[in-house]
């Protein structure tokens, strides 16, 4: 932006310098002509003065026009730079606002997905906990049944072993007196 203004100022300076250079050349040429005319007489001298005055006036006018044009160019450049700056600020503001909007939308979507994932995780953890609890209860019931069955088997085996021993010794449950003369019921109670 500043480069446009600098360029316009530079161009105005160049125009002024060329104009002044041309004016200088014209003045030199006029002076040369004036010297030549001085030799031709007083009328020529007056004519040369007149011409020099006109040329100087013309060059002064052209210099003023060049300065005016340079001023207009500089002002137009400043105005354009100001408009460009304002446009750039506006676009930057719009871009920033759009970025904020997008970020807010993305953040909200992320929060929602996180909440959904957390809820799904809680649900699965609850289901897994319930399954583990049911499995533990089921295992406990099965373990209780196995222990009960084993206890009954041990009792049955013990009774069976007792009966076998008593039969072997001839002491069955009919309370007969054996060779030793002891009552079998006493032996059974002692065991």
VOPAGU-2260 file (C-alpha; in pm, 1 decimal, decimal comma):
REM VOPAGU-2260
SITE   aa  ch    i         X         Y         Z
SITE  UNK   A    0       0,0       0,0       0,0
SITE  UNK   A    1     275,2     237,0      90,5
SITE  UNK   A    2     455,2     135,6    -226,8
SITE  UNK   A    3     173,0     278,7    -441,7
SITE  UNK   A    4     202,0     609,4    -261,5
SITE  UNK   A    5     579,5     602,3    -286,2
SITE  UNK   A    6     554,7     522,4    -656,2
SITE  UNK   A    7     313,4     811,7    -715,5
SITE  UNK   A    8     540,0    1049,6    -522,9
SITE  UNK   A    9     840,4     926,9    -717,8
SITE  UNK   A   10     656,1     975,9   -1049,7
SITE  UNK   A   11     552,6    1327,3    -948,3
SITE  UNK   A   12     913,4    1407,3    -860,3
SITE  UNK   A   13    1033,2    1267,4   -1191,7
SITE  UNK   A   14     774,7    1474,3   -1379,9
SITE  UNK   A   15     876,6    1786,3   -1192,7
SITE  UNK   A   16    1246,4    1721,5   -1257,0
SITE  UNK   A   17    1187,3    1667,7   -1629,4
SITE  UNK   A   18     974,3    1980,5   -1646,4
SITE  UNK   A   19    1237,0    2184,5   -1468,9
SITE  UNK   A   20    1507,1    2036,8   -1690,9
SITE  UNK   A   21    1307,6    2124,7   -2001,1
SITE  UNK   A   22    1247,2    2470,7   -1860,7
SITE  UNK   A   23    1619,2    2505,4   -1801,2
SITE  UNK   A   24    1697,8    2395,8   -2155,7
SITE  UNK   A   25    1431,6    2626,3   -2287,0
SITE  UNK   A   26    1572,3    2911,0   -2079,3
SITE  UNK   A   27    1921,1    2834,7   -2205,8
SITE  UNK   A   28    1794,0    2820,5   -2559,7
SITE  UNK   A   29    1607,8    3144,6   -2505,2
SITE  UNK   A   30    1918,5    3310,0   -2363,9
SITE  UNK   A   31    2117,5    3189,0   -2660,8
SITE  UNK   A   32    1858,2    3328,9   -2894,1
SITE  UNK   A   33    1855,9    3649,5   -2693,1
SITE  UNK   A   34    2232,3    3685,4   -2737,1
SITE  UNK   A   35    2193,5    3629,2   -3106,9
SITE  UNK   A   36    1914,0    3879,0   -3121,3
SITE  UNK   A   37    2118,5    4135,8   -2929,0
SITE  UNK   A   38    2342,3    4154,5   -3223,6
SITE  UNK   A   39    2048,6    4225,0   -3453,5
SITE  UNK   A   40    1939,3    4529,2   -3274,3
SITE  UNK   A   41    1712,4    4675,6   -3016,9
SITE  UNK   A   42    1386,2    4555,0   -3177,5
SITE  UNK   A   43    1512,4    4201,8   -3183,4
SITE  UNK   A   44    1620,8    4240,2   -2823,8
SITE  UNK   A   45    1272,1    4343,6   -2721,9
SITE  UNK   A   46    1122,9    4060,7   -2922,4
SITE  UNK   A   47    1356,2    3816,5   -2748,5
SITE  UNK   A   48    1261,6    3950,5   -2407,9
SITE  UNK   A   49     901,6    3909,6   -2501,7
SITE  UNK   A   50     962,2    3555,6   -2623,3
SITE  UNK   A   51    1165,0    3470,9   -2313,1
SITE  UNK   A   52     893,5    3606,7   -2093,1
SITE  UNK   A   53     633,8    3403,0   -2279,9
SITE  UNK   A   54     850,4    3091,7   -2265,2
SITE  UNK   A   55     913,8    3138,7   -1895,1
SITE  UNK   A   56     546,6    3193,7   -1836,8
SITE  UNK   A   57     463,3    2886,1   -2043,1
SITE  UNK   A   58     717,2    2673,5   -1854,5
SITE  UNK   A   59     595,8    2804,3   -1520,5
SITE  UNK   A   60     243,5    2712,9   -1618,5
SITE  UNK   A   61     352,9    2363,8   -1725,1
SITE  UNK   A   62     546,4    2321,3   -1399,6
SITE  UNK   A   63     240,0    2422,1   -1198,6
SITE  UNK   A   64      27,5    2179,4   -1400,5
SITE  UNK   A   65     278,4    1899,8   -1338,5
SITE  UNK   A   66     279,1    1977,6    -966,0
SITE  UNK   A   67    -100,8    1981,0    -961,2
SITE  UNK   A   68    -114,1    1649,1   -1149,3
SITE  UNK   A   69     141,1    1499,0    -910,3
SITE  UNK   A   70     -68,5    1618,0    -615,0
SITE  UNK   A   71    -381,0    1462,1    -764,2
SITE  UNK   A   72    -194,6    1135,5    -828,1
SITE  UNK   A   73     -64,2    1131,4    -472,0
SITE  UNK   A   74    -410,2    1199,0    -330,1
SITE  UNK   A   75    -567,7     929,0    -550,3
SITE  UNK   A   76    -298,3     685,2    -438,4
SITE  UNK   A   77    -362,6     768,0     -70,9
SITE  UNK   A   78    -736,1     721,8    -121,0
SITE  UNK   A   79    -687,6     389,2    -300,7
SITE  UNK   A   80    -448,7     272,2     -27,9
SITE  UNK   A   81    -706,9     365,6     237,4
SITE  UNK   A   82    -979,5     174,4      54,6
SITE  UNK   A   83    -752,9    -127,0      13,0
SITE  UNK   A   84    -661,1    -117,6     382,0
SITE  UNK   A   85   -1026,7     -99,3     485,3
SITE  UNK   A   86   -1119,7    -382,2     248,3
SITE  UNK   A   87    -836,5    -594,9     383,6
SITE  UNK   A   88    -945,8    -528,9     743,3
SITE  UNK   A   89   -1303,7    -622,1     657,4
SITE  UNK   A   90   -1199,2    -946,1     484,4
SITE  UNK   A   91    -970,1   -1034,9     775,5
SITE  UNK   A   92   -1257,2    -975,8    1017,2
SITE  UNK   A   93   -1490,2   -1194,1     810,2
SITE  UNK   A   94   -1227,2   -1467,9     788,8
SITE  UNK   A   95   -1167,3   -1453,0    1164,0
SITE  UNK   A   96   -1540,1   -1470,9    1235,5
SITE  UNK   A   97   -1581,9   -1767,8     998,5
SITE  UNK   A   98   -1289,0   -1944,4    1167,6
SITE  UNK   A   99   -1444,5   -1881,1    1511,8
SITE  UNK   A  100   -1778,7   -2017,5    1388,5
SITE  UNK   A  101   -1613,6   -2329,4    1243,5
SITE  UNK   A  102   -1414,4   -2384,7    1561,7
SITE  UNK   A  103   -1729,1   -2353,9    1773,6
SITE  UNK   A  104   -1914,3   -2601,4    1550,8
SITE  UNK   A  105   -1623,4   -2846,3    1558,5
SITE  UNK   A  106   -1592,4   -2814,0    1935,9
SITE  UNK   A  107   -1964,7   -2875,3    1982,7
SITE  UNK   A  108   -1957,2   -3179,7    1753,0
SITE  UNK   A  109   -1655,0   -3315,6    1940,4
SITE  UNK   A  110   -1828,8   -3264,9    2276,0
SITE  UNK   A  111   -2137,4   -3444,7    2147,8
SITE  UNK   A  112   -1936,5   -3738,7    2010,6
SITE  UNK   A  113   -1738,6   -3759,1    2334,0
SITE  UNK   A  114   -2059,6   -3761,7    2538,1
SITE  UNK   A  115   -2205,2   -4034,0    2313,8
SITE  UNK   A  116   -1886,7   -4242,0    2339,8
SITE  UNK   A  117   -1881,9   -4195,3    2718,1
SITE  UNK   A  118   -2246,7   -4301,3    2743,2
SITE  UNK   A  119   -2180,7   -4608,3    2525,7
SITE  UNK   A  120   -1880,0   -4694,7    2743,5
SITE  UNK   A  121   -2089,3   -4658,8    3060,0
SITE  UNK   A  122   -2360,3   -4879,8    2906,8
SITE  UNK   A  123   -2108,8   -5148,8    2809,9
SITE  UNK   A  124   -1942,1   -5130,4    3151,0
SITE  UNK   A  125   -2282,3   -5164,1    3317,6
SITE  UNK   A  126   -2367,6   -5462,9    3098,6
SITE  UNK   A  127   -2029,4   -5622,1    3169,8
SITE  UNK   A  128   -2076,9   -5561,6    3542,6
SITE  UNK   A  129   -2424,7   -5715,1    3531,6
SITE  UNK   A  130   -2292,0   -6015,3    3339,3
SITE  UNK   A  131   -2006,4   -6060,4    3588,0
SITE  UNK   A  132   -2251,5   -6031,8    3877,0
SITE  UNK   A  133   -2488,3   -6286,7    3717,6
SITE  UNK   A  134   -2194,0   -6514,9    3642,5
SITE  UNK   A  135   -2072,1   -6487,8    4002,5
SITE  UNK   A  136   -2418,7   -6569,1    4138,6
SITE  UNK   A  137   -2452,6   -6856,5    3894,2
SITE  UNK   A  138   -2105,5   -6981,3    3988,5
SITE  UNK   A  139   -2190,9   -6950,1    4356,6
SITE  UNK   A  140   -2512,1   -7149,9    4301,5
SITE  UNK   A  141   -2322,6   -7413,9    4103,0
SITE  UNK   A  142   -2050,0   -7426,4    4367,1
SITE  UNK   A  143   -2313,6   -7467,1    4639,8
SITE  UNK   A  144   -2479,9   -7749,1    4446,6
SITE  UNK   A  145   -2146,9   -7922,4    4386,5
SITE  UNK   A  146   -2054,0   -7896,0    4754,7
SITE  UNK   A  147   -2395,1   -8023,4    4858,5
SITE  UNK   A  148   -2372,3   -8315,5    4616,9
SITE  UNK   A  149   -2019,3   -8392,6    4733,5
SITE  UNK   A  150   -2130,4   -8379,6    5096,3
SITE  UNK   A  151   -2418,4   -8615,4    5022,5
SITE  UNK   A  152   -2184,5   -8848,3    4833,7
SITE  UNK   A  153   -1940,5   -8847,7    5126,8
SITE  UNK   A  154   -2225,1   -8919,3    5369,9
SITE  UNK   A  155   -2356,2   -9194,8    5147,4
SITE  UNK   A  156   -2009,3   -9338,5    5109,7
SITE  UNK   A  157   -1955,4   -9319,9    5486,2
SITE  UNK   A  158   -2284,3   -9491,4    5555,2
SITE  UNK   A  159   -2203,1   -9747,3    5289,0
SITE  UNK   A  160   -1857,5   -9804,4    5435,4
SITE  UNK   A  161   -2002,7   -9836,1    5784,1
SITE  UNK   A  162   -2259,6  -10084,5    5663,7
SITE  UNK   A  163   -1991,6  -10279,5    5479,3
SITE  UNK   A  164   -1769,9  -10291,1    5785,9
SITE  UNK   A  165   -2057,9  -10390,0    6006,2
SITE  UNK   A  166   -2165,2  -10662,2    5765,2
SITE  UNK   A  167   -1808,8  -10783,5    5742,0
SITE  UNK   A  168   -1782,2  -10799,5    6116,9
SITE  UNK   A  169   -2121,6  -10952,1    6134,8
SITE  UNK   A  170   -2279,2  -10663,7    6307,2
SITE  UNK   A  171   -2562,9  -10571,0    6089,1
SITE  UNK   A  172   -2840,0  -10350,3    6213,7
SITE  UNK   A  173   -3049,6  -10643,4    6360,7
SITE  UNK   A  174   -2869,6  -10617,9    6700,0
SITE  UNK   A  175   -2742,2  -10973,8    6724,5
SITE  UNK   A  176   -2495,1  -11066,9    6981,2
SITE  UNK   A  177   -2163,4  -11167,6    6834,9
SITE  UNK   A  178   -1894,5  -11395,2    6969,9
SITE  UNK   A  179   -1768,9  -11129,5    7199,5
SITE  UNK   A  180   -2107,0  -11102,2    7358,0
SITE  UNK   A  181   -2131,5  -10735,1    7298,9
SITE  UNK   A  182   -2437,5  -10573,3    7170,2
SITE  UNK   A  183   -2383,4  -10444,1    6815,6
SITE  UNK   A  184   -2588,0  -10134,9    6887,6
SITE  UNK   A  185   -2324,3  -10020,7    7134,0
SITE  UNK   A  186   -2053,1  -10056,9    6878,2
SITE  UNK   A  187   -2255,5   -9856,4    6629,0
SITE  UNK   A  188   -2311,0   -9574,9    6874,7
SITE  UNK   A  189   -1941,9   -9558,9    6963,5
SITE  UNK   A  190   -1838,6   -9515,3    6607,7
